[in-house]
């Protein structure tokens, strides 16, 4: 006897009746109960008698090999193995996700897989969101901006006190919550469900979006998860606040990718961060953006001393060292770096970039001595 969608049964008398029916049925009757939620039935006697087999969410996840077999043999798709592996990773082994993603993608779009397509949206909206209370829906949608969360983070974000109760309810309903640390009560949403919820979140009024991201940014800054905090402040273009957080990284290059997302106009007042942004883009080969930084800095008098070195660095990147184009940076200019009002890490960057190329000059010995001297930084750097 197979009872599908058992989670739809809510009547307590009916549940008690089914429980008794299962308990007193003969051994020749087998029951298969399919449910998205924890079954509200007592199975203690069956467990003790070794008569219960539970297949949970983890056991239902497809491996790479199972995903390939399902997509090629069942869905009759000729997608390449590398594409199938990527889909399986995004769907985290969920067979429904595998099917719905495969329906809307082809092998030409492997670099931009459409995770949340019209099939996925229809399914998750009708099968999941529509069956929840308004409180549960609001909780899911607003917390979808978090890459991870616990009870305390959710309470602060939503200004409520019952997050634990809501999380427990969602766990009972198996709503795509994945435990990161069960002991500490830290969770995240399934990849697909998270992307789906974010689409619902951006439908909110702009003011609500700003408030939620700003609150999340402050929460994670307080937890000293600076990278997560930056993600939220940058999402709502709070660049001044983001720069203050990046400064907390000190000499740690973890802040550099975030610098690349901040318009240069907001960084011009901080030459140390400007140098670090310039260097990050320089190493990434984004020379057009480096030129933009140089052009903006060259228009300001307070960058007069530094712009010659920035220009020299661009010449290095472009291999622009023909006899008629060689940019002259003499020893005196090189020594000025030490007097720049920038951080030790930014000074080190300038020495690191230009000192090897200055060795081609006629002042090779003097330059070499200066570079080695200045690259010996104070301990606090």
C-alpha positions in Angstrom: 0.0 0.0 0.0 1.6 3.3 -1.2 0.5 6.6 0.4 2.1 9.5 -1.6 2.3 13.1 -0.3 1.6 12.0 3.2 2.5 15.4 4.5 -0.9 16.6 3.3 -2.6 14.6 6.0 -3.2 16.9 9.0 -6.3 15.5 10.7 -5.2 14.0 14.0 -8.0 11.4 14.1 -7.1 10.2 10.6 -3.4 10.0 11.6 -4.2 7.9 14.7 -6.4 5.6 12.6 -3.6 5.1 10.0 -1.1 4.5 12.8 -3.3 1.7 14.3 -4.0 0.3 10.9 -0.3 -0.1 10.2 0.4 -1.5 13.7 -2.2 -4.3 13.5 -1.9 -5.2 9.8 -0.6 -8.7 8.9 3.0 -9.4 7.8 1.8 -9.8 4.3 1.0 -6.1 4.0 3.8 -3.6 3.2 3.4 0.2 3.5 5.3 2.8 1.5 4.8 6.3 2.9 6.2 9.2 0.8 6.5 12.6 2.5 8.4 15.9 2.4 8.0 16.3 6.1 8.7 14.2 9.2 5.9 11.7 9.6 3.7 12.5 12.7 3.3 8.8 13.4 4.8 6.7 16.2 7.1 4.0 14.7 8.9 2.9 17.9 7.4 -0.7 17.9 8.4 -1.2 14.2 11.9 0.1 14.8 12.4 -2.2 17.7 11.1 -5.2 15.7 13.4 -4.2 12.8 10.4 -3.8 10.5 11.1 -0.2 9.4 13.3 1.0 6.5 13.8 4.7 6.2 15.2 6.3 3.1 16.3 9.8 3.9 17.3 12.8 1.8 21.0 12.0 1.9 20.4 8.5 0.5 18.3 10.0 -2.3 21.1 12.2 -3.6 22.5 11.2 -7.0 26.2 10.7 -7.5 27.9 11.8 -10.7 27.6 8.4 -12.2 23.9 8.2 -11.3 23.3 11.6 -12.7 24.9 10.7 -16.0 22.8 7.5 -16.2 19.6 9.4 -15.4 20.1 12.3 -17.8 21.4 10.1 -20.7 19.1 7.0 -20.3 15.9 8.4 -18.7 15.9 12.0 -20.1 17.5 10.9 -23.3 19.8 13.9 -23.4 23.1 13.9 -25.2 24.8 16.4 -22.8 28.5 15.9 -22.3 29.8 14.4 -19.1 31.5 17.6 -17.9 28.2 19.5 -18.3 26.3 16.8 -16.4 28.8 16.9 -13.6 28.4 20.7 -13.3 24.6 20.3 -13.2 24.8 17.6 -10.5 27.0 19.8 -8.4 24.6 22.8 -8.7 21.6 20.6 -7.9 23.5 18.9 -5.1 22.2 15.5 -6.3 18.5 16.4 -6.2 16.9 14.5 -9.0 14.1 17.1 -9.5 16.8 19.8 -9.9 18.7 17.6 -12.4 15.6 17.2 -14.5 14.4 20.8 -14.4 17.9 22.2 -15.2 18.4 19.8 -18.0 15.1 20.8 -19.6 16.2 24.4 -20.1 19.9 24.1 -20.9 22.0 22.8 -23.8 25.7 22.1 -24.0 26.5 25.5 -25.5 25.6 27.2 -22.3 27.9 25.3 -19.9 29.6 28.5 -18.7 26.2 30.1 -17.8 23.9 27.3 -16.7 20.4 28.6 -16.1 19.7 27.2 -12.6 16.4 28.9 -11.9 14.4 28.6 -15.2 10.7 28.8 -15.8 10.1 25.1 -15.0 12.0 25.5 -11.7 10.1 28.6 -10.7 6.7 27.1 -11.4 7.6 23.9 -9.5 9.1 25.6 -6.4 6.3 28.3 -6.3 3.4 25.8 -6.5 5.0 22.9 -4.6 6.8 24.8 -1.9 6.0 28.5 -1.3 2.3 28.3 -1.9 1.9 25.8 0.9 3.7 27.9 3.5 2.4 30.5 6.0 3.1 34.2 5.4 5.6 34.2 8.2 7.5 31.2 6.8 7.6 32.7 3.3 8.8 36.1 4.6 11.5 34.3 6.6 12.8 32.3 3.7 12.8 35.1 1.2 14.6 37.6 3.4 17.2 35.2 4.8 18.0 34.0 1.3 20.5 36.9 1.0 22.6 35.1 3.7 25.2 32.6 2.6 24.8 31.0 6.0 22.8 31.7 9.1 21.8 30.6 12.6 19.1 31.6 15.1 20.9 34.7 16.4 21.7 36.0 12.9 18.1 35.6 11.7 16.7 37.2 14.9 18.9 40.3 14.4 18.3 40.5 10.6 14.5 40.3 10.9 14.1 41.9 14.3 12.2 38.9 15.7 12.8 36.5 18.6 11.3 33.2 17.3 13.8 32.3 14.6 14.6 29.0 16.3 11.0 27.9 16.1 10.7 28.9 12.4 14.0 27.1 11.5 12.8 23.9 13.3 9.5 24.1 11.4 11.3 24.4 8.1 13.6 21.5 9.0 10.6 19.4 9.8 9.2 20.2 6.3 12.5 19.4 4.7 12.6 22.7 2.9 16.1 22.6 1.4 17.9 23.6 4.6 21.4 22.1 4.8 23.2 21.9 8.1 26.7 23.3 8.0 27.3 22.8 11.8 24.6 20.9 13.6 26.1 21.5 17.0 26.2 25.3 16.5 22.9 25.4 14.6 24.4 26.9 11.4 22.5 26.3 8.2 22.4 27.3 4.5 19.9 26.9 1.7 20.3 24.4 -1.1 21.9 26.0 -4.2 18.8 25.9 -6.3 16.4 26.9 -3.6 18.6 29.8 -2.6 18.7 31.2 -6.2 14.9 30.8 -6.4 14.4 32.7 -3.1 16.7 35.5 -4.2 14.5 36.0 -7.3 11.6 36.5 -4.9 13.6 38.8 -2.7 14.5 41.3 -5.5 10.7 41.7 -6.1 10.6 43.6 -2.8 10.5 47.4 -2.6 13.9 48.9 -3.0 13.9 50.3 0.5 13.2 46.8 2.0 16.2 45.4 0.0 18.4 48.2 1.2 17.4 47.6 4.9 17.9 43.9 4.8 21.3 44.0 3.1 22.5 46.8 5.4 21.4 44.9 8.5 23.2 41.8 7.2 26.3 43.8 6.5 26.4 45.1 10.1 25.7 41.7 11.6 28.6 40.0 9.8 30.9 42.9 10.4 30.1 42.4 14.1 31.0 38.7 13.7 34.2 39.8 12.0 33.2 37.9 8.8 34.5 40.9 6.7 34.1 39.2 3.3 30.4 38.4 4.0 29.8 41.8 5.3 31.4 43.4 2.2 29.1 41.3 -0.1 26.1 42.9 1.5 27.3 46.5 1.5 28.5 46.2 -2.1 25.1 44.7 -3.1 23.4 48.1 -2.2 26.4 50.2 -3.3 27.4 51.4 0.2 30.9 52.0 -1.1 32.1 54.3 1.7 31.1 51.7 4.3 32.7 49.0 2.3 36.0 50.9 2.1 36.1 51.2 5.9 35.7 47.5 6.2 38.4 46.8 3.5 40.8 48.9 5.6 40.3 46.4 8.4 42.1 43.8 6.3 45.3 45.7 6.6 47.8 44.2 4.4 45.7 41.1 3.7 45.1 40.7 0.0 41.6 39.2 0.6 40.2 42.7 0.4 41.6 43.4 -3.1 38.9 41.6 -5.1 36.3 43.8 -3.3 38.3 46.9 -4.2 37.9 46.1 -7.9 34.1 46.3 -7.5 34.3 49.9 -6.0 34.3 52.8 -8.5 37.6 54.7 -8.5 35.8 57.9 -7.6 35.2 56.6 -4.1 38.9 55.4 -3.7 40.7 58.6 -4.8 40.7 60.0 -1.3 42.6 56.9 -0.1 45.9 56.6 -2.0 46.9 53.4 -0.2 43.8 51.5 -1.4 44.1 53.1 -4.8 47.6 51.5 -5.2 46.2 48.2 -4.0 43.3 48.4 -6.5 45.7 49.4 -9.3 48.0 46.5 -8.4 45.2 43.9 -8.3 43.9 45.0 -11.7 47.5 45.1 -13.0 48.1 41.5 -12.0 44.7 40.5 -13.5 45.7 42.0 -16.8 42.8 44.5 -16.7 45.0 47.3 -18.2 42.1 49.4 -19.4 40.9 49.8 -15.8 44.5 50.5 -14.7 44.6 53.3 -17.3 41.3 54.7 -16.0 42.8 54.8 -12.5 45.9 56.6 -13.8 43.8 59.1 -15.7 41.7 59.9 -12.7 44.7 60.2 -10.4 46.6 62.3 -12.9 43.9 65.0 -12.8 44.5 65.6 -9.1 47.4 67.6 -7.7 47.8 65.4 -4.7 48.9 62.5 -6.9 51.6 64.5 -8.8 54.5 62.5 -7.2 52.8 59.2 -7.6 51.4 59.4 -11.1 54.9 59.1 -12.7 55.4 55.7 -11.1 51.8 54.6 -12.0 52.6 55.6 -15.6 55.9 53.7 -15.5 54.0 50.6 -14.2 51.6 50.8 -17.2 54.6 51.0 -19.5 55.9 47.8 -18.0 52.6 46.1 -18.5 52.4 47.1 -22.1 56.1 46.3 -22.8 56.4 49.9 -24.0 60.2 50.1 -23.8 61.3 51.1 -27.3 64.2 53.6 -27.4 61.8 56.4 -28.4 59.1 55.4 -25.9 61.1 54.4 -22.8 59.6 56.1 -19.8 62.4 57.5 -17.7 62.1 57.0 -13.9 65.2 58.1 -12.3 66.6 57.1 -8.9 65.3 60.2 -7.2 61.8 59.4 -8.2 62.2 55.8 -6.9 63.4 57.1 -3.6 60.4 59.3 -3.2 58.2 56.3 -2.6 59.3 56.2 1.0 57.9 59.7 1.6 54.5 58.9 0.1 51.6 59.1 2.6 50.5 55.5 2.0 50.6 52.2 4.0 53.7 50.0 4.2 51.9 47.3 2.0 51.2 49.9 -0.7 54.9 51.1 -0.6 56.0 47.5 -0.9 53.8 47.0 -3.9 55.4 50.0 -5.7 58.9 48.7 -4.9 58.0 45.2 -6.0 56.6 46.2 -9.3 59.2 48.7 -10.6 62.5 47.7 -9.0 63.3 44.8 -11.3 62.8 47.0 -14.3 64.9 49.9 -13.0 67.8 47.4 -12.9 68.1 48.0 -16.7 69.0 51.6 -16.1 72.6 52.9 -15.9 72.1 53.3 -12.1 71.8 49.5 -11.7 73.9 49.2 -8.5 72.4 52.2 -6.8 68.9 51.2 -7.6 69.5 47.6 -6.5 70.8 48.9 -3.1 67.7 51.2 -2.7 65.2 48.5 -3.6 66.7 45.9 -1.1 66.8 48.6 1.6 63.2 49.6 1.2 61.8 46.1 0.8 62.9 45.4 4.4 59.6 46.5 6.0 58.9 47.2 9.7 57.5 44.2 11.6 54.1 45.8 12.0 53.6 45.7 8.2 
